[in-house]
């Protein structure tokens, strides 16, 4: 009797185990079929997952030096490190700074980064605009007003060169002219963020 019960239990175990395996196999085949027939659904899922990951990083300041060329390289090579090293403004802070920028110009930024300026009596930001041409501007804000504004980067694909920048730890800004093909660069200008929030050309 015991042997018979063991045999029955073993047969039932095999039946349900095979059934589960068959169901899982069917789900796998269906998933692959959906991926082939509807790639947009898969892409949207990946984008949603990336959005969740990106939003988990949170808001903080970019520590200097801020090298815009290195930023681009990191963005293309290591998304996680890029988001940690170059966090963008989000949420209410983003809306607040965009409003201040729009009140004083026609610029509508696509990205805004807050710079760690060492705790000076104003806030420093770099904002980027992308389109037929790309541009980057450095601004200092105090009491919800822009007290200094300097163009520090510009790119137009039809040109042979473009302008990029490095904001150094001593709050100097090197603006470079870079050749699209050879990537050779030469310094065009040098600026300094002053203690009073002004930005002055020193070279």
C-alpha positions in Angstrom: 0.0 0.0 0.0 2.8 2.4 0.9 4.7 1.6 -2.3 1.5 2.2 -4.3 1.0 5.7 -2.7 4.6 6.6 -3.3 4.2 5.6 -7.0 1.0 7.7 -7.3 2.7 10.7 -5.7 5.7 10.3 -8.1 3.5 10.2 -11.1 1.5 13.3 -10.0 4.8 15.1 -9.3 6.1 14.4 -12.8 2.7 15.5 -14.3 2.6 18.9 -12.6 6.3 19.5 -13.1 6.0 18.9 -16.8 2.9 21.1 -16.9 4.7 24.0 -15.3 7.7 23.6 -17.6 5.3 23.5 -20.6 3.6 26.7 -19.4 6.9 28.5 -18.9 8.0 27.4 -22.3 4.8 28.7 -23.9 5.3 32.1 -22.1 8.9 32.3 -23.4 7.8 31.6 -26.9 4.9 34.2 -26.6 7.3 36.8 -25.3 9.7 36.3 -28.2 6.9 36.4 -30.6 5.6 39.7 -29.1 9.2 41.1 -29.3 9.4 40.3 -33.0 5.9 41.5 -33.9 5.8 44.5 -31.7 9.3 45.9 -31.0 7.9 49.3 -29.9 6.4 47.6 -26.9 9.8 46.2 -25.9 11.5 49.5 -26.5 9.0 51.4 -24.4 9.5 49.0 -21.5 13.2 49.5 -21.7 12.7 53.3 -21.7 10.4 53.1 -18.7 13.0 51.0 -16.8 15.7 53.5 -17.7 13.5 56.4 -16.6 12.9 54.8 -13.2 16.7 54.2 -12.8 17.5 57.8 -13.8 15.0 59.3 -11.4 16.4 57.3 -8.5 19.7 59.2 -8.7 18.1 62.4 -7.3 19.2 66.0 -7.4 22.6 67.3 -6.4 25.4 69.6 -7.6 28.1 68.9 -10.1 31.5 69.0 -8.5 34.3 70.7 -10.3 36.1 70.4 -12.7 33.1 70.3 -15.1 34.7 69.2 -18.4 31.9 69.2 -21.0 33.9 66.9 -23.4 34.5 64.3 -20.6 30.8 64.6 -19.7 29.8 63.6 -23.3 32.2 60.7 -23.3 30.9 59.4 -19.9 27.3 59.8 -21.1 28.0 57.5 -24.0 30.1 54.9 -22.1 28.7 54.6 -18.5 25.2 55.9 -17.9 25.3 55.2 -14.2 28.6 57.1 -13.5 27.4 59.9 -15.8 24.2 60.4 -13.8 26.2 60.4 -10.5 28.9 62.8 -11.7 26.6 65.1 -13.7 23.1 65.2 -12.1 20.6 67.3 -13.9 18.0 69.5 -12.1 14.6 67.9 -11.9 11.2 68.6 -10.4 10.4 71.9 -8.7 14.0 73.1 -8.8 14.2 72.6 -12.5 10.9 74.5 -13.0 12.1 77.4 -10.8 15.4 77.9 -12.7 13.8 77.6 -16.1 11.3 80.2 -15.1 14.1 82.6 -14.1 15.9 82.0 -17.4 12.8 82.5 -19.5 12.0 85.8 -17.7 15.3 87.3 -18.8 15.8 85.7 -22.2 14.2 83.6 -25.0 16.2 80.6 -24.0 14.3 77.4 -23.1 16.9 75.0 -21.7 16.8 71.2 -22.4 19.2 70.5 -19.5 20.3 72.4 -16.4 23.2 71.5 -14.1 23.9 73.2 -10.8 27.6 73.8 -10.2 29.3 73.4 -6.8 30.8 76.9 -6.5 32.2 76.4 -3.0 29.3 77.9 -1.1 29.4 81.4 -2.5 26.5 83.8 -1.9 24.8 82.9 -5.2 24.0 79.8 -7.2 25.8 78.8 -10.4 24.2 76.8 -13.2 25.1 75.6 -16.7 22.2 75.2 -19.1 22.2 73.5 -22.4 20.0 74.0 -25.5 19.9 71.4 -28.3 18.5 71.8 -31.8 19.9 72.8 -35.2 22.8 74.2 -33.2 23.8 73.4 -29.6 24.8 75.9 -26.9 25.8 76.0 -23.3 25.6 79.0 -21.0 26.9 79.7 -17.5 24.7 81.8 -15.2 24.8 83.0 -11.6 21.6 83.5 -9.7 20.9 85.5 -6.5 17.6 86.3 -5.0 15.8 84.7 -8.0 17.6 86.9 -10.5 20.4 86.3 -13.0 23.3 88.4 -11.9 25.8 87.1 -14.6 25.5 85.3 -17.9 28.2 84.0 -20.2 28.1 81.8 -23.3 30.6 79.1 -22.9 29.8 76.5 -25.6 28.5 76.4 -29.1 28.2 73.8 -31.9 27.0 73.9 -35.4 27.5 70.7 -37.5 28.1 72.6 -40.7 31.2 74.3 -39.2 34.7 72.9 -39.1 35.0 73.5 -35.3 32.9 73.9 -32.2 33.3 75.5 -28.8 33.4 73.6 -25.6 34.5 74.4 -22.0 36.0 73.3 -18.7 35.0 74.9 -15.4 38.0 74.5 -13.1 38.1 74.1 -9.3 39.4 77.6 -8.9 36.2 78.8 -10.8 38.1 79.8 -13.9 36.5 78.8 -17.2 38.5 77.7 -20.2 36.7 77.9 -23.5 38.2 75.8 -26.3 37.8 75.7 -30.1 37.8 72.0 -31.1 38.1 70.6 -34.6 35.3 68.1 -35.5 37.7 65.8 -37.4 41.0 65.9 -35.7 39.7 66.7 -32.2 42.6 69.1 -31.8 41.8 72.1 -29.6 43.1 75.5 -28.8 42.0 77.8 -26.0 39.9 80.8 -27.2 39.1 82.6 -23.9 39.4 82.3 -20.2 36.9 83.7 -17.7 36.7 83.9 -13.9 33.7 83.6 -11.6 34.2 86.4 -9.0 33.2 86.4 -5.4 30.5 88.9 -6.1 28.9 86.7 -8.7 30.2 88.5 -11.8 31.9 86.6 -14.6 34.9 88.4 -16.1 37.2 87.7 -19.1 40.8 87.3 -18.0 42.3 86.2 -21.3 
